[in-house]
Amino acid sequence: MSDIISFDDFTKVDIRTGTIIEVNDFEKAKKPAYQLKIDFGDLGIKQSSAQITDLYSKEDLLHKQITAIVNFKPKQIADFMSECLVLGVANPKGEVVLLKPSNTTNNGSQVN
């Protein structure tokens, strides 16, 4: 388990739902990854690098709603600026399974 945090610490993490509107191969990534463009409604469109190629094809991801942390500082990955962190959990094989709402929500809805 990670360090214990306070509820105030948790409220600093801005987790939102968004819909993937574009998926491209990220050939310059060290590990297989996609470049995603995600619509977060009023927050706008953000891009992310995601190592989720084991379980998801580009066609599977297009128009899929996901959850992501949207208030991290942007991170340079090769020649790409990742602006949010798409959330997932590793299955027993180590493949990343996306965390997503079980029902459709408005893009930009905040997890609380």
Contacts in CASP RR format, 6 or more apart in sequence:
PFRMAT RR
TARGET T0000
AUTHOR 0000-0000-0000
METHOD contacts of the structure
MODEL  1
MSDIISFDDFTKVDIRTGTIIEVNDFEKAKKPAYQLKIDFGDLGIKQSSA
QITDLYSKEDLLHKQITAIVNFKPKQIADFMSECLVLGVANPKGEVVLLK
PSNTTNNGSQVN
12 71 0 8 1.000
13 69 0 8 1.000
13 71 0 8 1.000
14 69 0 8 1.000
14 70 0 8 1.000
14 71 0 8 1.000
14 110 0 8 1.000
15 67 0 8 1.000
15 68 0 8 1.000
15 69 0 8 1.000
15 70 0 8 1.000
15 87 0 8 1.000
15 110 0 8 1.000
15 111 0 8 1.000
16 40 0 8 1.000
16 43 0 8 1.000
16 67 0 8 1.000
16 68 0 8 1.000
16 70 0 8 1.000
16 107 0 8 1.000
16 108 0 8 1.000
16 109 0 8 1.000
16 110 0 8 1.000
16 111 0 8 1.000
17 40 0 8 1.000
17 65 0 8 1.000
17 66 0 8 1.000
17 67 0 8 1.000
17 100 0 8 1.000
17 101 0 8 1.000
17 105 0 8 1.000
17 106 0 8 1.000
17 107 0 8 1.000
17 108 0 8 1.000
17 109 0 8 1.000
17 111 0 8 1.000
18 38 0 8 1.000
18 39 0 8 1.000
18 40 0 8 1.000
18 41 0 8 1.000
18 65 0 8 1.000
18 66 0 8 1.000
18 67 0 8 1.000
18 68 0 8 1.000
18 107 0 8 1.000
18 108 0 8 1.000
19 38 0 8 1.000
19 39 0 8 1.000
19 63 0 8 1.000
19 64 0 8 1.000
19 65 0 8 1.000
19 66 0 8 1.000
19 107 0 8 1.000
20 36 0 8 1.000
20 37 0 8 1.000
20 38 0 8 1.000
20 39 0 8 1.000
20 61 0 8 1.000
20 62 0 8 1.000
20 63 0 8 1.000
20 64 0 8 1.000
20 65 0 8 1.000
20 66 0 8 1.000
21 37 0 8 1.000
21 38 0 8 1.000
21 39 0 8 1.000
21 45 0 8 1.000
21 62 0 8 1.000
21 63 0 8 1.000
22 36 0 8 1.000
22 37 0 8 1.000
22 62 0 8 1.000
23 34 0 8 1.000
23 35 0 8 1.000
23 36 0 8 1.000
23 37 0 8 1.000
23 58 0 8 1.000
23 61 0 8 1.000
23 62 0 8 1.000
24 34 0 8 1.000
24 35 0 8 1.000
24 58 0 8 1.000
25 34 0 8 1.000
25 35 0 8 1.000
25 58 0 8 1.000
26 32 0 8 1.000
26 33 0 8 1.000
26 34 0 8 1.000
26 35 0 8 1.000
26 49 0 8 1.000
26 77 0 8 1.000
26 78 0 8 1.000
26 80 0 8 1.000
28 78 0 8 1.000
28 79 0 8 1.000
28 80 0 8 1.000
29 49 0 8 1.000
29 51 0 8 1.000
29 77 0 8 1.000
29 78 0 8 1.000
29 80 0 8 1.000
30 78 0 8 1.000
31 51 0 8 1.000
32 51 0 8 1.000
32 53 0 8 1.000
32 54 0 8 1.000
33 49 0 8 1.000
33 50 0 8 1.000
33 51 0 8 1.000
33 52 0 8 1.000
33 53 0 8 1.000
33 77 0 8 1.000
34 49 0 8 1.000
34 50 0 8 1.000
34 52 0 8 1.000
34 53 0 8 1.000
34 56 0 8 1.000
34 58 0 8 1.000
34 61 0 8 1.000
35 47 0 8 1.000
35 48 0 8 1.000
35 49 0 8 1.000
35 80 0 8 1.000
36 47 0 8 1.000
36 48 0 8 1.000
36 49 0 8 1.000
36 50 0 8 1.000
36 61 0 8 1.000
36 86 0 8 1.000
37 45 0 8 1.000
37 46 0 8 1.000
37 47 0 8 1.000
38 45 0 8 1.000
38 46 0 8 1.000
38 47 0 8 1.000
38 48 0 8 1.000
38 66 0 8 1.000
38 68 0 8 1.000
38 84 0 8 1.000
38 86 0 8 1.000
39 45 0 8 1.000
39 107 0 8 1.000
40 46 0 8 1.000
40 68 0 8 1.000
40 70 0 8 1.000
40 84 0 8 1.000
40 107 0 8 1.000
40 108 0 8 1.000
41 106 0 8 1.000
41 107 0 8 1.000
41 108 0 8 1.000
42 108 0 8 1.000
43 70 0 8 1.000
43 108 0 8 1.000
46 68 0 8 1.000
46 70 0 8 1.000
46 83 0 8 1.000
46 84 0 8 1.000
47 80 0 8 1.000
47 81 0 8 1.000
47 82 0 8 1.000
47 83 0 8 1.000
47 84 0 8 1.000
48 68 0 8 1.000
48 82 0 8 1.000
48 83 0 8 1.000
48 84 0 8 1.000
48 85 0 8 1.000
48 86 0 8 1.000
49 77 0 8 1.000
49 80 0 8 1.000
49 82 0 8 1.000
50 86 0 8 1.000
50 96 0 8 1.000
51 96 0 8 1.000
52 61 0 8 1.000
52 86 0 8 1.000
52 88 0 8 1.000
52 96 0 8 1.000
52 98 0 8 1.000
54 93 0 8 1.000
54 94 0 8 1.000
54 95 0 8 1.000
54 96 0 8 1.000
55 91 0 8 1.000
55 95 0 8 1.000
55 96 0 8 1.000
55 97 0 8 1.000
56 98 0 8 1.000
64 98 0 8 1.000
64 100 0 8 1.000
65 100 0 8 1.000
65 101 0 8 1.000
65 104 0 8 1.000
65 105 0 8 1.000
65 107 0 8 1.000
66 86 0 8 1.000
66 87 0 8 1.000
66 98 0 8 1.000
66 99 0 8 1.000
66 100 0 8 1.000
67 86 0 8 1.000
67 87 0 8 1.000
67 99 0 8 1.000
67 100 0 8 1.000
67 101 0 8 1.000
67 111 0 8 1.000
68 84 0 8 1.000
68 85 0 8 1.000
68 86 0 8 1.000
68 87 0 8 1.000
69 84 0 8 1.000
69 85 0 8 1.000
69 87 0 8 1.000
70 83 0 8 1.000
70 84 0 8 1.000
72 84 0 8 1.000
72 85 0 8 1.000
74 81 0 8 1.000
74 82 0 8 1.000
74 83 0 8 1.000
75 81 0 8 1.000
75 82 0 8 1.000
76 82 0 8 1.000
86 98 0 8 1.000
87 98 0 8 1.000
87 99 0 8 1.000
88 96 0 8 1.000
88 97 0 8 1.000
88 98 0 8 1.000
88 99 0 8 1.000
89 96 0 8 1.000
89 97 0 8 1.000
89 99 0 8 1.000
90 96 0 8 1.000
90 97 0 8 1.000
91 97 0 8 1.000
END
